[in-house]
Amino acid sequence: QKEVEQNSGPLSVPEGAIASLNCTYSDRGSQSFFWYRQYSGKSPELIMFIYSNGDKEDGRFTAQLNKASQYVSLLIRDSQPSDSATYLCAVTTRAQKLVFGQGTRLTINP
Amino acid sequence: EAQVTQNPRYLITVTGKKLTVTCSQNMNHEYMSWYRQDPGLGLRQIYYSMNVEVTDKGDVPEGYKVSRKEKRNFPLILESPSPNQTSLYFCASMFPGEETQYFGPGTRLLVL
């Protein structure tokens, strides 16, 4: 089982809709959870982090964490074409190692 | 401007020819790390360094070496590159305990 798993997509969402990206992790002792956005040919950039169960909102982005289910998600409201990118989930394990998922490619269709 | 720089950005080489990819950061970060990114596999950590003269293996260290003689620099050395090291490489740095890891622009390596 992969330490951090994402659906690689591609995920296609119409402009203005909600995009939902999901991630599961295997280490139940994981403490920190991150979402990075990576445009094609560019380096990853951090867009959200979450430590506690529940929701965390930042503008159009909401990160959701459920430690019991070992599940973290990212919702993007009012999706824009500029949101088209690969989204990487990353988790800090109990050994303080940052592990990335394989990424989900998101396309927003005008 | 706060940044992580990598050189070269693109490199084509042949099997067995030693190469070095440089990484430098101007943010006085203690922590630096190297990743490789391959399709379907995401980012995998090669080596990391918690401070000067302190380095440790990540998940895929075989075939790579690093050194951390100065805080700002963290070069990645491939002593004898092989085709399976063809990949996109990223250097990153951060202050330990902070959330944001800053990535360099990437180095695309092709080993023939």
Interface residues (C-beta under 8 A of the other chain):
Chain A: V4 Q6 S8 S32 F34 K42 S43 P44 E45 L46 F49 L88 A90 K97 L98 V99 F100 G101 Q102 G103
Chain B: Y35 G40 L41 G42 L43 R44 Q45 G58 D59 F90 E99 T100 Q101 F103 G104 P105 G106
